[in-house]
Amino acid sequence: MITSMSPEESDMKICRYCGKKTSVHANFCYYCARELVARPERPMVEEKPGRVNWVAVGVVVLALAGIALVILAR
């Protein structure tokens, strides 16, 4: 016996977690709330070679120069 599916049933899929019928277009199962679509993994973020923060370098150099002047002025 062959049965044809109604249009509503053809737009349904089975949740792989709970086994209930869910809409083909659903991102989450209505019954168990599990995610039904696989998201692509995030690409690995490659660290770029460090750029020199010249403002920070300048502040450190000025601080060291100030400390040196204080020590030499004694």
C-alpha positions as CSV (number, residue, x, y, z in Angstrom):
1,M,0.0,0.0,0.0
2,I,1.5,3.3,-1.1
3,T,0.4,6.4,0.6
4,S,1.1,9.9,-0.7
5,M,2.2,12.6,1.6
6,S,0.1,15.8,2.0
7,P,1.8,19.1,1.3
8,E,2.1,19.8,5.0
9,E,3.8,16.4,5.6
10,S,6.3,16.9,2.8
11,D,7.5,20.1,4.5
12,M,8.3,18.1,7.7
13,K,11.5,16.5,8.8
14,I,12.3,14.3,11.8
15,C,14.4,15.8,14.6
16,R,17.5,13.8,15.0
17,Y,17.5,14.3,18.8
18,C,13.9,13.6,19.9
19,G,12.4,12.0,16.8
20,K,9.4,14.3,16.5
21,K,8.3,15.9,13.2
22,T,9.4,19.4,12.7
23,S,9.2,21.9,9.8
24,V,11.9,21.6,7.2
25,H,12.5,25.3,7.5
26,A,12.9,25.2,11.3
27,N,16.3,26.1,12.8
28,F,15.4,24.6,16.2
29,C,13.1,21.7,17.2
30,Y,9.8,22.8,18.5
31,Y,9.7,20.0,21.0
32,C,13.2,19.6,22.4
33,A,14.6,23.1,21.4
34,R,17.8,21.5,20.0
35,E,19.5,23.2,17.0
36,L,18.7,21.5,13.8
37,V,21.0,23.3,11.4
38,A,24.7,23.0,11.6
39,R,26.6,26.2,11.8
40,P,29.9,26.5,10.1
41,E,32.8,26.6,12.5
42,R,34.5,29.9,13.1
43,P,37.8,30.3,11.2
44,M,40.9,30.3,13.3
45,V,42.1,33.8,13.9
46,E,45.7,34.1,13.0
47,E,47.6,36.5,15.1
48,K,49.3,39.1,13.0
49,P,52.9,40.0,13.8
50,G,52.7,42.6,16.6
51,R,52.7,46.2,15.6
52,V,54.7,48.5,17.7
53,N,52.5,51.0,19.7
54,W,54.8,54.0,19.3
55,V,52.8,56.0,21.9
56,A,53.5,53.4,24.6
57,V,57.1,53.2,23.6
58,G,57.4,57.0,23.8
59,V,55.8,57.1,27.3
60,V,58.2,54.3,28.5
61,V,61.2,56.1,27.1
62,L,60.2,59.4,28.6
63,A,59.6,57.8,32.0
64,L,63.0,56.1,31.9
65,A,64.7,59.4,30.9
66,G,63.0,61.2,33.7
67,I,64.1,58.5,36.2
68,A,67.6,58.7,34.9
69,L,67.6,62.6,35.2
70,V,66.4,62.3,38.8
71,I,69.1,59.8,39.7
72,L,71.9,61.8,37.9
73,A,70.8,65.1,39.5
74,R,71.5,63.9,43.0
